[in-house]
Amino acid sequence: MVLGIDDGGFKSVLSLSFGDKDNRRAWEMVFSSLKERGLEGSAVQLGIMDGLPGLGAAFTEAFRQARVARCWVHKAANVFPRVPRRYQAAFQGDWDLVQYAQDGAAARAAFEGLKEHWTKDCPEGVEWMEKDLEALLVHYDFPKAHWDALRTTNPIERVHKEFKRRSKAMEQMGPDGLRALLAFTALKLEFGWMQTSIVASNLQHLVYKKKREARLDELTKGLLN
């Protein structure tokens, strides 16, 4: 699935395709299809992704003006298993200083502090974070009101979860029926997203990440039920 966010901060499902998500050729076909359907390639500024093999390269080849961002949630899933359990809580504190810094310069300074503090005890965790550091910090180059949305691919994960829940309940449905079901689900989401920008005031006052995530989940469930 490809989810887009326009200049006004409104989300839209741009593509739903059946295929192997780990296959670069499959992604090349998805991006080619998007452009054939009218997406202006030079207008695409950023692609947020979870590090699937070949996806970043296929994306930048299709959208040459765009940059690649890594999802912080997926990156954490790669990094924290490489941090000894006894250090994970403290490492998380320094990780958050980078993720939720006031600006890009502060984020880079926070990472240097993290690197100095943890390289001795958690060298592999630091290394895995550093190798994608620039892609993790790209969101700081965009409007601050968009940062929370640009840090993660969680909105896609929420939609995937809903798709799986609905399709699992209808195991006897054929391919055409399944496509119709998924399209209907996406359209219901679109209708709600047209009313709720990623910079909507009812999200901006939720300064605590867990509360914000819970509110976004609540909004999504409300749209789908």
matplotlib code that plots the C-alpha trace (Angstrom):
import matplotlib.pyplot as plt

x = [0.0, 1.1, -0.3, 0.2, 0.1, -0.5, 0.7, -2.4, -1.7, -4.5, -3.9, -5.0, -4.6, -2.8, -2.3, -3.4, -1.5, -1.2, 2.4, 5.7, 6.6, 10.2, 10.5, 12.1, 10.6, 7.1, 7.7, 9.0, 5.7, 3.7, 5.6, 5.3, 1.6, 1.2, 2.9, 0.9, -2.3, -1.3, 1.0, 3.6, 6.9, 8.8, 6.3, 7.0, 9.2, 9.6, 9.1, 8.7, 9.5, 10.5, 13.7, 12.3, 15.1, 15.2, 12.4, 14.4, 16.4, 13.2, 11.6, 14.5, 14.8, 11.1, 11.0, 14.4, 13.6, 12.4, 14.3, 14.0, 13.0, 13.1, 10.3, 11.4, 9.2, 10.6, 14.1, 13.6, 12.6, 16.0, 18.1, 16.8, 17.3, 21.0, 21.0, 21.5, 18.2, 19.7, 20.5, 17.4, 15.4, 18.3, 19.1, 15.4, 15.8, 18.7, 17.0, 13.9, 16.2, 17.2, 13.7, 11.9, 14.5, 13.6, 15.3, 17.7, 20.8, 19.6, 18.9, 22.4, 23.9, 21.7, 22.9, 26.5, 25.8, 24.1, 27.0, 29.6, 27.6, 26.6, 29.3, 31.3, 28.3, 26.0, 28.2, 26.0, 22.9, 24.7, 26.1, 22.6, 21.1, 23.9, 23.9, 20.4, 20.7, 20.2, 17.1, 15.8, 16.4, 14.9, 11.6, 13.3, 13.7, 9.9, 7.3, 7.3, 3.5, 4.2, 7.0, 4.8, 3.3, 6.6, 8.5, 6.6, 4.7, 2.2, -0.8, -0.1, 0.3, -3.1, -4.8, -3.0, -4.3, -7.8, -7.5, -6.3, -9.1, -11.8, -10.4, -9.8, -13.4, -14.3, -12.0, -14.4, -14.4, -12.8, -10.1, -12.6, -14.7, -11.6, -10.5, -13.9, -13.8, -10.3, -11.3, -14.4, -12.4, -9.9, -12.7, -14.2, -10.8, -10.4, -13.8, -12.6, -9.1, -10.8, -12.1, -8.9, -5.6, -2.4, -2.0, -5.6, -6.0, -7.6, -4.3, -1.8, -2.6, -1.8, 1.8, 2.4, 3.1, 1.1, -2.0, -1.6, -1.2, -4.3, -6.3, -5.3, -6.3, -9.6, -10.2, -9.3, -11.6, -14.4, -14.1, -14.2, -17.1]
y = [0.0, 3.5, 6.3, 9.9, 13.2, 16.4, 19.9, 20.5, 17.6, 15.4, 11.6, 9.5, 5.9, 6.2, 2.5, -1.0, -3.8, -7.6, -8.7, -9.5, -6.4, -7.6, -7.6, -4.5, -5.1, -5.2, -1.8, -0.4, -1.5, 0.2, 3.5, 3.3, 2.7, 5.8, 8.0, 6.5, 7.3, 11.0, 11.4, 14.1, 12.5, 15.7, 16.9, 14.0, 15.3, 12.4, 8.7, 7.2, 3.5, 0.7, -0.5, -3.2, -4.5, -2.5, -0.2, 2.9, 2.5, 1.8, 4.9, 7.3, 6.0, 6.7, 10.0, 11.6, 14.9, 13.0, 11.9, 8.7, 8.7, 5.7, 4.9, 5.4, 2.6, 0.0, 1.2, 0.8, -2.8, -3.3, -1.4, -2.3, -6.1, -5.2, -3.3, -5.4, -5.6, -4.0, -0.8, -0.6, 1.8, 4.3, 3.9, 4.7, 8.0, 9.1, 7.7, 9.9, 13.0, 12.4, 11.5, 14.4, 17.1, 20.8, 20.8, 18.9, 20.5, 19.5, 16.0, 15.6, 16.9, 14.5, 11.6, 12.6, 12.4, 9.1, 7.7, 8.9, 7.5, 4.1, 3.0, 1.1, -0.8, -1.0, -0.7, -2.7, -0.7, 2.6, 1.3, 0.2, 3.6, 5.6, 3.8, 5.2, 8.4, 10.9, 9.0, 9.1, 12.9, 13.9, 15.0, 17.9, 19.5, 19.7, 21.9, 21.2, 20.6, 17.5, 15.9, 13.5, 12.1, 12.0, 10.0, 6.8, 4.5, 3.7, 5.0, 2.3, -0.3, 0.7, 0.3, -3.0, -4.3, -3.3, -4.9, -8.2, -8.1, -7.7, -10.2, -12.8, -12.7, -13.5, -16.4, -17.7, -14.5, -14.6, -12.2, -9.8, -9.6, -9.1, -6.2, -4.6, -5.0, -3.4, -0.6, 0.1, 0.2, 2.6, 4.9, 5.0, 6.1, 8.7, 10.2, 10.7, 11.9, 14.6, 16.0, 15.5, 16.9, 15.6, 19.2, 19.3, 21.1, 18.1, 16.2, 19.0, 19.5, 15.9, 16.4, 13.0, 10.4, 7.6, 9.8, 11.0, 7.4, 6.3, 9.2, 8.4, 4.8, 5.9, 8.1, 5.3, 2.8, 5.4, 5.9, 2.1, 1.1]
z = [0.0, -0.8, 1.5, 0.4, 2.4, 0.4, 1.1, 3.2, 5.4, 4.2, 3.8, 0.8, -0.2, -3.5, -4.3, -3.2, -4.9, -4.4, -4.6, -2.8, -0.7, -0.6, -4.4, -5.8, -9.2, -7.6, -6.1, -9.4, -11.0, -8.3, -8.7, -12.5, -12.2, -9.9, -12.5, -15.3, -13.3, -13.0, -10.0, -10.8, -10.0, -9.6, -7.0, -4.6, -1.8, 0.7, 1.0, 4.5, 4.6, 6.9, 5.2, 2.9, 0.6, -2.6, -1.7, -1.1, -4.3, -6.4, -4.8, -5.5, -9.1, -9.7, -7.8, -8.4, -6.5, -3.4, -0.3, 1.8, 5.4, 7.8, 10.1, 13.7, 15.0, 12.6, 13.2, 16.9, 16.3, 14.5, 17.1, 20.5, 20.2, 19.8, 23.1, 26.2, 28.2, 31.3, 29.3, 27.2, 29.4, 29.7, 26.0, 25.2, 27.1, 24.9, 21.8, 22.5, 22.8, 19.2, 17.9, 19.7, 19.5, 18.9, 15.4, 13.2, 14.8, 18.3, 17.1, 15.7, 18.9, 20.9, 18.8, 19.3, 23.1, 22.7, 20.7, 23.2, 26.1, 24.6, 22.1, 24.8, 26.2, 23.2, 20.1, 17.8, 18.8, 18.1, 14.8, 13.6, 14.5, 13.0, 9.6, 8.9, 10.9, 8.1, 6.9, 10.5, 10.7, 7.4, 8.9, 10.6, 7.2, 6.8, 8.7, 12.4, 12.4, 10.1, 12.2, 14.1, 10.9, 9.1, 11.8, 11.2, 8.8, 11.6, 9.6, 7.0, 9.7, 11.1, 7.7, 7.1, 10.4, 9.5, 6.1, 7.7, 10.2, 7.6, 5.1, 7.7, 8.7, 5.1, 4.2, 1.5, -0.5, -3.9, -5.2, -6.8, -3.7, -1.6, -3.8, -3.5, 0.3, 0.6, -1.8, 0.3, 3.5, 1.9, 0.7, 4.2, 5.5, 2.8, 3.7, 7.3, 6.3, 4.2, 7.5, 9.7, 8.6, 10.2, 11.6, 13.0, 16.3, 18.0, 17.4, 18.0, 21.7, 22.4, 23.3, 24.7, 22.1, 23.7, 24.0, 20.4, 19.1, 21.1, 19.6, 16.1, 16.6, 18.0, 15.0, 12.6, 14.3, 14.3, 10.6, 9.9, 12.1]

ax = plt.figure().add_subplot(projection="3d")
ax.plot(x, y, z, "-o")
ax.set_aspect("equal")
plt.show()
